[in-house]
């Protein structure tokens, strides 16, 4: 008998394939937005259209400066995967949708540990009307975030928590 991948990991597998298009030297994320079993949009990490990507430049400014994960995103050349997926979809279609997110370490060592959207992406996800974010932890394991409860009711921006 053929075993069938569960639907959440099916969508996470697609997001992981999207991450393979990323151009970051540190970490590549892939995101897909799904509603009613239809993929609305995809996004991966990369410089804005027309600008050179870090893989083409051969260096990451944040890495060169030793900036820790979750800090000083204004120095990053890239648009995040979640932001790119949101940019490429209409808000009315994203209301009550799910964003699936997979992060891969740039050195090939596997999945990003404790991966979560950054503070800027959280704000975009809230405003886009996305209700759930599902993040891959391992090939088969993931965690699910209910956006309103986790990021609106429990607003971590008030406590100074970076959240990523």
ZAMARGU-965017 format. One record per residue (C-alpha): residue number from 1; y, x, z. Coordinates in Angstrom, 3 decimals, decimal comma. Last residue first. Example, Ala and Ser with C-alpha at 12.3 -4.5 7.8 and 13.67 -1.06 7.14 Angstrom:
<sites>
  num         v         u         w
    2    -1,060    13,670     7,140
    1    -4,500    12,300     7,800
</sites>
This chain:
<sites>
  num         v         u         w
  164    35,278    12,670    16,046
  163    36,835    10,279    18,564
  162    39,880    12,434    19,318
  161    40,356    10,894    22,750
  160    44,050    10,776    23,637
  159    43,549     7,801    25,944
  158    45,643     5,327    23,959
  157    44,059     6,411    20,669
  156    40,663     5,391    22,090
  155    41,508     1,711    21,595
  154    38,620    -0,120    23,264
  153    39,454    -3,646    22,037
  152    40,421    -2,308    18,605
  151    38,094     0,632    18,025
  150    34,734    -0,228    19,582
  149    34,922    -4,026    19,839
  148    36,672    -4,617    16,508
  147    34,734    -1,969    14,581
  146    31,204    -2,817    15,678
  145    29,665     0,638    15,407
  144    26,055     1,273    14,423
  143    24,092     4,423    15,071
  142    21,532     5,993    12,787
  141    17,990     7,314    12,719
  140    15,633     7,881     9,772
  139    16,936    11,040     8,081
  138    18,865    11,928    11,237
  137    22,159    10,712    12,759
  136    23,336     8,471     9,894
  135    26,451     6,408    10,625
  134    26,735     2,621    10,306
  133    30,237     1,170    10,409
  132    30,673    -2,557    10,952
  131    33,471    -5,098    10,488
  130    35,462    -3,665     7,589
  129    38,782    -5,518     7,431
  128    40,584    -2,783     5,485
  127    43,066    -2,432     8,351
  126    40,332    -1,452    10,834
  125    38,693     0,953     8,370
  124    42,074     2,541     7,634
  123    42,785     3,062    11,332
  122    39,323     4,542    11,891
  121    39,890     6,837     8,905
  120    42,991     8,291    10,537
  119    41,243     8,776    13,897
  118    38,264    10,549    12,323
  117    35,133     8,632    11,345
  116    32,035     9,471    13,368
  115    29,368    12,162    13,211
  114    27,698    13,174    16,477
  113    25,876    16,000    14,686
  112    26,684    16,474    11,004
  111    23,376    16,287     9,165
  110    21,565    19,349     7,959
  109    21,970    23,126     8,027
  108    23,146    23,332     4,400
  107    26,187    25,477     5,224
  106    28,529    22,616     4,337
  105    27,078    20,383     7,037
  104    26,207    16,909     5,753
  103    27,819    13,667     6,916
  102    26,525    10,198     6,053
  101    28,521     6,965     6,328
  100    27,649     3,328     5,574
   99    30,636     0,958     5,666
   98    29,794    -2,688     6,289
   97    31,799    -5,679     5,044
   96    33,503    -8,452     7,003
   95    36,660    -8,344     4,837
   94    36,049    -5,642     2,201
   93    36,331    -7,932    -0,841
   92    39,787    -9,196     0,150
   91    40,827    -5,585     0,692
   90    40,041    -4,553    -2,896
   89    37,946    -1,419    -3,245
   88    38,568     2,116    -4,543
   87    41,055     3,139    -1,849
   86    38,567     2,076     0,835
   85    35,805     4,310    -0,591
   84    38,237     7,228    -0,884
   83    39,413     6,720     2,699
   82    35,842     6,646     4,021
   81    34,960     9,806     2,095
   80    37,951    11,734     3,422
   79    40,756    12,903     1,137
   78    40,657    16,648     1,004
   77    43,146    19,511     1,123
   76    42,988    19,768     4,941
   75    46,062    21,056     6,754
   74    47,168    17,554     7,782
   73    43,730    17,195     9,350
   72    44,882    19,314    12,294
   71    41,976    18,581    14,671
   70    38,619    16,774    14,609
   69    36,478    19,873    14,149
   68    38,135    22,970    15,503
   67    40,735    24,973    13,561
   66    39,614    28,569    13,022
   65    42,517    29,363    10,663
   64    40,171    30,293     7,815
   63    38,055    27,181     8,504
   62    41,115    24,901     8,394
   61    42,316    26,558     5,183
   60    38,934    26,226     3,497
   59    38,170    28,907     0,930
   58    36,735    29,530    -2,508
   57    39,523    27,842    -4,437
   56    37,049    25,911    -6,580
   55    34,932    24,864    -3,588
   54    38,159    23,976    -1,766
   53    39,105    21,537    -4,522
   52    42,014    22,099    -6,905
   51    44,344    19,144    -7,382
   50    44,088    16,719   -10,308
   49    42,776    13,790    -8,313
   48    43,288    14,296    -4,592
   47    40,991    16,908    -3,038
   46    37,463    15,847    -2,189
   45    35,219    14,186     0,366
   44    33,131    11,315    -1,002
   43    33,675     7,651    -1,701
   42    31,730     4,630    -2,876
   41    32,727     1,032    -3,495
   40    31,638    -2,587    -3,446
   39    27,885    -2,103    -3,135
   38    26,372    -5,590    -3,044
   37    23,937    -6,717    -0,366
   36    26,357    -9,397     0,869
   35    29,015    -6,744     1,460
   34    28,552    -2,999     1,177
   33    31,025    -0,127     1,408
   32    29,619     3,301     0,647
   31    30,549     6,572     2,251
   30    29,523    10,173     1,618
   29    30,576    13,026     3,842
   28    30,697    16,706     3,138
   27    31,328    19,277     5,832
   26    32,810    22,787     5,921
   25    33,122    23,956     2,279
   24    34,424    20,597     1,111
   23    33,789    19,482    -2,473
   22    31,720    16,348    -1,990
   21    29,512    15,087    -4,820
   20    26,378    15,429    -2,663
   19    27,986    13,035    -0,190
   18    27,306    10,258    -2,749
   17    23,559    10,991    -2,471
   16    23,877    10,654     1,310
   15    25,678     7,333     0,889
   14    22,766     6,138    -1,277
   13    20,274     7,240     1,389
   12    22,402     5,436     3,999
   11    22,108     2,261     1,921
   10    18,307     2,564     1,813
    9    18,329     3,580     5,486
    8    19,948     0,247     6,366
    7    17,623    -1,674     4,029
    6    14,351    -0,367     5,456
    5    12,435     1,907     3,082
    4     9,344     0,277     1,576
    3     5,840     1,567     2,092
    2     3,483     1,237    -0,852
    1     0,000     0,000     0,000
</sites>
